[in-house]
Amino acid sequence: MLISHYRQLVHHEGRPWNIETATPDASQRLAPILMTALVTGLGLLPLAIDTGEPGNEVEGLMAVVILGGLFTSTLLNLLVLPALASRF
């Protein structure tokens, strides 16, 4: 989503493909990315906390893995992707 928004800014608004385009756009996309990850994470948190309970062995571990993926993908979307987009 972030890269397609960069493409729209470059092609339709005529902005150059550089750090001046990537940085403000990443701050504009900050709220939607954080809200999506936060709501999903808060929904999975009770399942991840009760990992050791009987009958919850598989679902609890899956919730922990999903929470780790959400955290990692959020950091990658907000920090690494804008830097790579401005670099390449």
Sequence and secondary structure as in RCSB ss.txt:
>XXXX:A:sequence
MLISHYRQLVHHEGRPWNIETATPDASQRLAPILMTALVTGLGLLPLAIDTGEPGNEVEGLMAVVILGGLFTSTL
LNLLVLPALASRF
>XXXX:A:secstr
 HHHHHHHHHHHS   SSHHHHHHHHHHSHHHHHHHHHHHHHHHHHHHHTTTSTT HHHHHHHHHHHHHHHHHHH
IIIIIHHHHHHH 
